[in-house]
Amino acid sequence: MHFSTLLVQIVLILVATRLVGWLLRRIHQPQVVGEMIAGILLGPTLLGWLLPGVSAAVFPADSLDNLNALSQIGLVLFMFLVGLEFDSRVLRGHGHTAVVTSHASILVPFILGALLAIFLYPVLSPSSVPLLHFALFTGLAMSITAFPVLARILAERNLLRTRVGALAIACAAVDDVTAWCVLAAILLLTRSADQAASFVVTLLGSLAYIGVMVFGVRPMLRALGKYYEQRGEITQDMLAIALLLALISAFITETLGIHALFGAFLMGAIMPRNANFGHALSQKLESLTVTLLLPLFFAFTGLRTSISFLSDGQLWIYCVVIIGVAILGKVSGSTLASRWFGMSWREAGALGVLMNTRGLIELVFLNIGLDIGVISPTFFSMMVLMALVTTFMTSPLLAWIYPARIYSLEAAAEK
């Protein structure tokens, strides 16, 4: 019974995400924005509201564990892909500027988010969660930049080779690594809050594991890169080895008490970079992961999101304030820092808008926060709306602030 239900769920999810994604592409939005919206529409926000009987039949509560399990596998593979796409070489020529700008784009929204959390805590936090944990997670959730979505927007607009595009990619790369490290620290704090000894053991174990991966496993992986150079293609054996390593790394970090996604990302980040190995491996994995498995995550997120939580007018005010603070912190931090390093106001503004892209990575962080109980379902729904608004606004704002004719002229002048 559950297997047939799961098949129906997958069919419906794929149809909805591809259709809405196609519609959003018509107005120059990335496919992932349409998939995010489609996932939410399949939940109680639309389907459960318009056709509650159909929603209960297609997505019965006792069947969601299977959907969740598949979506988590998709997330593990996706974070492995994100790690593969992360390349420290993008910092060349932009290292100092990228580090300072990216940290400003994290620090400013983090502080504003943490301060806002003090105000929201009595109303939107679970009663059992300490203020410190709620404030730390809220600040971090305000600070996210979606590296994969950002890269796709830059590619679609032919901005990757411009000064703004190169710096945006470098900043987002630093942002991603910093955010995952901060999340790991928050998970350590929240999961070991009542056991100081457990916290110390987990912290030391995590640091030791990172050290082993970077200084032990990474050099060993060079043999895999050399084998790829000899064969000139990713063989099935090589793909199996890469998947095994990603899953084992995810298992270890989950066991250590941080999160499986951190291990998958770390394994992808230390994979060999020679002879385009990472890109070739991504091509093998990306289609199935992005087309089939990630939409399941969007749908599962949508099933956990309900605007009915916001039926109270005061809660809508809170939601608007959250969105406003998120935009203000991210855009102002990135814009002012890049302006300080000599970019024009137009370029700095474009960079600020790009760094405000939250996308899928924000949803990943929010789901983790809901799973560990540090945020409430109501706050989760508000933050999902924030992720949608900030991601949706990127393309039109970028076209207005930094139109194609401007950077085309700049590119021609540099030749």
C-alpha positions as semicolon CSV with decimal commas, in nm:
position;residue;x (nm);y (nm);z (nm)
1;M;0,000;0,000;0,000
2;H;0,272;0,247;0,098
3;F;0,482;0,164;-0,207
4;S;0,196;0,234;-0,449
5;T;0,123;0,554;-0,257
6;L;0,488;0,654;-0,283
7;L;0,481;0,601;-0,661
8;V;0,172;0,821;-0,692
9;Q;0,340;1,085;-0,476
10;I;0,654;1,083;-0,692
11;V;0,453;1,113;-1,014
12;L;0,249;1,405;-0,879
13;I;0,558;1,579;-0,741
14;L;0,752;1,547;-1,067
15;V;0,460;1,675;-1,276
16;A;0,401;1,970;-1,043
17;T;0,765;2,072;-1,006
18;R;0,842;2,048;-1,378
19;L;0,525;2,238;-1,473
20;V;0,568;2,520;-1,222
21;G;0,941;2,531;-1,293
22;W;0,867;2,571;-1,665
23;L;0,619;2,851;-1,593
24;L;0,871;3,033;-1,373
25;R;1,142;3,002;-1,638
26;R;0,910;3,192;-1,872
27;I;0,948;3,496;-1,644
28;H;1,326;3,450;-1,618
29;Q;1,332;3,273;-1,282
30;P;1,560;2,974;-1,215
31;Q;1,398;2,630;-1,235
32;V;1,465;2,575;-0,866
33;V;1,237;2,868;-0,770
34;G;0,947;2,701;-0,949
35;E;1,027;2,371;-0,779
36;M;1,031;2,540;-0,438
37;I;0,693;2,699;-0,504
38;A;0,547;2,374;-0,643
39;G;0,653;2,186;-0,331
40;I;0,474;2,434;-0,109
41;L;0,161;2,429;-0,328
42;L;0,138;2,050;-0,284
43;G;0,112;2,092;0,092
44;P;-0,166;2,232;0,311
45;T;-0,104;2,579;0,171
46;L;-0,297;2,501;-0,152
47;L;-0,375;2,134;-0,220
48;G;-0,469;2,062;0,140
49;W;-0,685;2,373;0,146
50;L;-0,863;2,331;-0,190
51;L;-0,889;1,949;-0,197
52;P;-0,837;1,817;0,157
53;G;-0,970;1,473;0,063
54;V;-0,728;1,436;-0,228
55;S;-0,441;1,565;-0,014
56;A;-0,517;1,315;0,262
57;A;-0,539;1,030;0,010
58;V;-0,218;1,114;-0,177
59;F;-0,012;1,227;0,122
60;P;-0,142;1,029;0,423
61;A;0,055;1,100;0,738
62;D;0,173;0,739;0,780
63;S;0,333;0,740;0,432
64;L;0,551;1,046;0,475
65;D;0,841;0,859;0,636
66;N;0,914;0,692;0,301
67;L;0,901;1,025;0,119
68;N;1,125;1,180;0,382
69;A;1,381;0,898;0,359
70;L;1,410;0,935;-0,019
71;S;1,435;1,313;0,008
72;Q;1,714;1,282;0,265
73;I;1,912;1,057;0,030
74;G;1,862;1,322;-0,236
75;L;1,990;1,590;0,000
76;V;2,300;1,388;0,087
77;L;2,381;1,349;-0,284
78;F;2,302;1,715;-0,348
79;M;2,536;1,833;-0,072
80;F;2,803;1,606;-0,215
81;L;2,749;1,786;-0,548
82;V;2,771;2,125;-0,376
83;G;3,103;2,017;-0,227
84;L;3,222;1,911;-0,572
85;E;3,128;2,253;-0,713
86;F;3,314;2,433;-0,436
87;D;3,656;2,527;-0,571
88;S;3,895;2,737;-0,365
89;R;4,059;2,853;-0,689
90;V;3,770;3,097;-0,741
91;L;3,928;3,306;-0,465
92;R;4,234;3,382;-0,676
93;G;4,253;3,755;-0,732
94;H;3,955;3,809;-0,501
95;G;4,070;3,634;-0,184
96;H;4,085;3,921;0,066
97;T;3,786;4,105;-0,081
98;A;3,579;3,785;-0,099
99;V;3,658;3,680;0,257
100;V;3,580;4,022;0,408
101;T;3,270;4,080;0,194
102;S;3,130;3,731;0,253
103;H;3,187;3,757;0,628
104;A;3,020;4,099;0,631
105;S;2,727;3,943;0,443
106;I;2,709;3,681;0,719
107;L;2,783;3,892;1,025
108;V;2,538;4,177;0,960
109;P;2,229;3,959;0,898
110;F;2,341;3,724;1,177
111;I;2,345;4,008;1,430
112;L;2,016;4,154;1,306
113;G;1,856;3,808;1,304
114;A;1,977;3,728;1,655
115;L;1,846;4,062;1,784
116;L;1,513;4,003;1,610
117;A;1,499;3,657;1,770
118;I;1,495;3,819;2,116
119;F;1,177;4,000;2,013
120;L;1,022;3,692;1,847
121;Y;1,123;3,440;2,114
122;P;0,817;3,471;2,343
123;V;0,578;3,423;2,049
124;L;0,744;3,198;1,790
125;S;0,996;2,980;1,973
126;P;0,918;2,633;2,114
127;S;0,880;2,669;2,491
128;S;1,152;2,412;2,564
129;V;1,421;2,586;2,355
130;P;1,663;2,827;2,529
131;L;1,677;3,180;2,392
132;L;2,046;3,138;2,301
133;H;1,976;2,839;2,074
134;F;1,680;3,009;1,906
135;A;1,876;3,332;1,853
136;L;2,181;3,154;1,713
137;F;1,977;2,952;1,466
138;T;1,768;3,252;1,360
139;G;2,082;3,458;1,301
140;L;2,235;3,180;1,093
141;A;1,917;3,126;0,890
142;M;1,920;3,497;0,802
143;S;2,281;3,468;0,681
144;I;2,250;3,196;0,414
145;T;2,344;3,241;0,049
146;A;2,252;2,960;-0,191
147;F;2,574;2,890;-0,380
148;P;2,418;2,648;-0,639
149;V;2,124;2,877;-0,722
150;L;2,353;3,179;-0,739
151;A;2,586;2,999;-0,981
152;R;2,294;2,913;-1,209
153;I;2,163;3,271;-1,210
154;L;2,508;3,403;-1,301
155;A;2,548;3,145;-1,579
156;E;2,204;3,222;-1,725
157;R;2,283;3,595;-1,732
158;N;2,640;3,546;-1,867
159;L;2,782;3,712;-1,556
160;L;3,030;3,445;-1,451
161;R;3,325;3,616;-1,622
162;T;3,242;3,967;-1,504
163;R;3,395;4,127;-1,196
164;V;3,063;4,112;-1,011
165;G;3,004;3,749;-1,106
166;A;3,352;3,632;-1,012
167;L;3,336;3,807;-0,676
168;A;2,982;3,681;-0,611
169;I;3,090;3,320;-0,670
170;A;3,394;3,365;-0,445
171;C;3,186;3,527;-0,168
172;A;2,917;3,260;-0,192
173;A;3,180;2,985;-0,169
174;V;3,325;3,133;0,150
175;D;2,972;3,197;0,277
176;D;2,871;2,834;0,223
177;V;3,170;2,691;0,408
178;T;3,133;2,938;0,696
179;A;2,759;2,874;0,728
180;W;2,806;2,497;0,742
181;C;3,074;2,533;1,008
182;V;2,850;2,759;1,216
183;L;2,558;2,518;1,172
184;A;2,778;2,230;1,287
185;A;2,865;2,432;1,600
186;I;2,498;2,509;1,666
187;L;2,405;2,142;1,625
188;L;2,678;2,046;1,870
189;L;2,547;2,302;2,117
190;T;2,179;2,208;2,090
191;R;2,224;1,830;2,079
192;S;2,465;1,826;2,374
193;A;2,312;2,109;2,572
194;D;2,257;1,903;2,887
195;Q;2,576;1,698;2,872
196;A;2,901;1,895;2,884
197;A;3,112;1,579;2,846
198;S;2,915;1,475;2,539
199;F;2,964;1,819;2,388
200;V;3,340;1,806;2,435
201;V;3,365;1,453;2,294
202;T;3,154;1,543;1,992
203;L;3,347;1,865;1,929
204;L;3,686;1,695;1,952
205;G;3,565;1,403;1,743
206;S;3,434;1,637;1,473
207;L;3,756;1,839;1,461
208;A;3,958;1,517;1,445
209;Y;3,741;1,386;1,163
210;I;3,783;1,707;0,961
211;G;4,158;1,685;1,012
212;V;4,166;1,322;0,897
213;M;3,961;1,408;0,589
214;V;4,171;1,709;0,486
215;F;4,517;1,579;0,569
216;G;4,467;1,203;0,539
217;V;4,186;1,112;0,300
218;R;4,233;1,401;0,058
219;P;4,590;1,299;-0,046
220;M;4,472;0,939;-0,088
221;L;4,198;1,052;-0,325
222;R;4,459;1,177;-0,571
223;A;4,488;0,818;-0,693
224;L;4,122;0,840;-0,799
225;G;4,198;1,157;-0,995
226;K;4,497;0,996;-1,165
227;Y;4,290;0,692;-1,258
228;Y;4,034;0,925;-1,414
229;E;4,310;1,092;-1,615
230;Q;4,416;0,753;-1,749
231;R;4,065;0,639;-1,841
232;G;3,935;0,977;-1,956
233;E;3,589;0,907;-1,817
234;I;3,402;0,830;-1,496
235;T;3,358;0,454;-1,488
236;Q;3,088;0,274;-1,291
237;D;3,349;0,158;-1,040
238;M;3,472;0,514;-0,988
239;L;3,115;0,636;-0,945
240;A;3,045;0,359;-0,692
241;I;3,359;0,449;-0,495
242;A;3,264;0,818;-0,487
243;L;2,910;0,737;-0,370
244;L;3,037;0,499;-0,103
245;L;3,277;0,761;0,028
246;A;3,003;1,027;0,036
247;L;2,761;0,798;0,221
248;I;3,025;0,678;0,467
249;S;3,130;1,035;0,541
250;A;2,765;1,133;0,589
251;F;2,716;0,839;0,828
252;I;3,022;0,936;1,034
253;T;2,923;1,300;1,080
254;E;2,566;1,195;1,164
255;T;2,704;0,955;1,424
256;L;2,931;1,227;1,563
257;G;2,623;1,438;1,628
258;I;2,655;1,716;1,373
259;H;2,465;1,615;1,056
260;A;2,494;1,375;0,765
261;L;2,483;1,662;0,515
262;F;2,802;1,811;0,658
263;G;2,988;1,487;0,590
264;A;2,859;1,466;0,233
265;F;2,960;1,827;0,165
266;L;3,305;1,772;0,315
267;M;3,367;1,463;0,102
268;G;3,270;1,652;-0,212
269;A;3,494;1,946;-0,119
270;I;3,807;1,730;-0,084
271;M;3,759;1,537;-0,408
272;P;4,042;1,575;-0,666
273;R;4,028;1,883;-0,889
274;N;4,270;1,760;-1,156
275;A;4,163;1,697;-1,516
276;N;3,809;1,822;-1,456
277;F;3,735;1,519;-1,238
278;G;3,484;1,699;-1,013
279;H;3,288;1,835;-1,307
280;A;3,273;1,495;-1,477
281;L;3,154;1,333;-1,153
282;S;2,890;1,604;-1,108
283;Q;2,753;1,538;-1,455
284;K;2,707;1,172;-1,368
285;L;2,511;1,247;-1,051
286;E;2,340;1,578;-1,115
287;S;2,058;1,480;-1,350
288;L;1,906;1,210;-1,130
289;T;1,961;1,405;-0,810
290;V;1,822;1,737;-0,931
291;T;1,541;1,598;-1,148
292;L;1,407;1,318;-0,927
293;L;1,529;1,333;-0,569
294;L;1,542;1,706;-0,490
295;P;1,178;1,768;-0,590
296;L;1,084;1,512;-0,323
297;F;1,258;1,733;-0,067
298;F;1,069;2,039;-0,192
299;A;0,741;1,850;-0,160
300;F;0,827;1,725;0,190
301;T;0,914;2,082;0,289
302;G;0,584;2,199;0,142
303;L;0,394;1,941;0,345
304;R;0,550;2,093;0,659
305;T;0,464;2,450;0,553
306;S;0,122;2,596;0,613
307;I;0,021;2,958;0,571
308;S;-0,281;2,876;0,787
309;F;-0,040;2,926;1,077
310;L;-0,038;3,290;0,972
311;S;-0,415;3,341;0,992
312;D;-0,353;3,585;1,275
313;G;-0,285;3,935;1,142
314;Q;-0,016;3,991;1,404
315;L;0,171;3,682;1,279
316;W;0,166;3,824;0,927
317;I;0,328;4,139;1,063
318;Y;0,599;3,923;1,219
319;C;0,645;3,749;0,885
320;V;0,686;4,079;0,698
321;V;0,935;4,199;0,959
322;I;1,136;3,876;0,921
323;I;1,151;3,918;0,543
324;G;1,247;4,285;0,577
325;V;1,525;4,217;0,828
326;A;1,660;3,931;0,614
327;I;1,680;4,152;0,304
328;L;1,821;4,451;0,492
329;G;2,095;4,253;0,663
330;K;2,213;4,056;0,363
331;V;2,197;4,332;0,103
332;S;2,343;4,606;0,321
333;G;2,626;4,391;0,457
334;S;2,737;4,276;0,111
335;T;2,685;4,611;-0,061
336;L;2,870;4,827;0,192
337;A;3,161;4,585;0,228
338;S;3,215;4,556;-0,149
339;R;3,178;4,933;-0,190
340;W;3,451;4,973;0,073
341;F;3,682;4,769;-0,152
342;G;3,635;5,002;-0,447
343;M;3,339;4,865;-0,641
344;S;3,096;5,113;-0,791
345;W;2,757;5,153;-0,625
346;R;2,596;4,971;-0,919
347;E;2,834;4,674;-0,889
348;A;2,810;4,671;-0,510
349;G;2,431;4,680;-0,527
350;A;2,428;4,393;-0,777
351;L;2,653;4,191;-0,548
352;G;2,426;4,263;-0,253
353;V;2,121;4,142;-0,445
354;L;2,304;3,826;-0,554
355;M;2,416;3,744;-0,201
356;N;2,053;3,778;-0,088
357;T;1,970;3,461;-0,287
358;R;1,883;3,193;-0,032
359;G;1,712;2,920;-0,233
360;L;1,747;2,552;-0,156
361;I;2,026;2,581;0,103
362;E;1,797;2,790;0,324
363;L;1,529;2,520;0,309
364;V;1,788;2,259;0,407
365;F;1,890;2,461;0,712
366;L;1,528;2,527;0,810
367;N;1,435;2,161;0,788
368;I;1,731;2,075;1,011
369;G;1,617;2,338;1,261
370;L;1,264;2,198;1,263
371;D;1,390;1,840;1,296
372;I;1,602;1,916;1,602
373;G;1,320;2,121;1,754
374;V;1,501;2,454;1,775
375;I;1,230;2,635;1,573
376;S;0,851;2,599;1,574
377;P;0,634;2,500;1,275
378;T;0,496;2,855;1,260
379;F;0,842;3,012;1,249
380;F;0,948;2,747;0,997
381;S;0,663;2,851;0,764
382;M;0,756;3,218;0,796
383;M;1,119;3,148;0,716
384;V;1,022;2,934;0,414
385;L;0,826;3,232;0,281
386;M;1,131;3,449;0,343
387;A;1,346;3,208;0,143
388;L;1,099;3,219;-0,146
389;V;1,070;3,598;-0,151
390;T;1,444;3,664;-0,132
391;T;1,522;3,408;-0,402
392;F;1,239;3,523;-0,631
393;M;1,342;3,888;-0,613
394;T;1,703;3,824;-0,721
395;S;1,655;3,803;-1,100
396;P;1,426;4,106;-1,150
397;L;1,626;4,327;-0,910
398;L;1,953;4,224;-1,073
399;A;1,815;4,306;-1,419
400;W;1,716;4,651;-1,290
401;I;2,035;4,736;-1,098
402;Y;2,285;4,573;-1,334
403;P;2,123;4,538;-1,679
404;A;2,290;4,337;-1,955
405;R;2,378;4,647;-2,157
406;I;2,595;4,774;-1,869
407;Y;2,811;4,469;-1,816
408;S;2,826;4,406;-2,193
409;L;2,978;4,752;-2,237
410;E;3,217;4,691;-1,947
411;A;3,325;4,357;-2,096
412;A;3,383;4,518;-2,437
413;A;3,588;4,799;-2,283
414;E;3,816;4,547;-2,110
415;K;3,900;4,369;-2,438
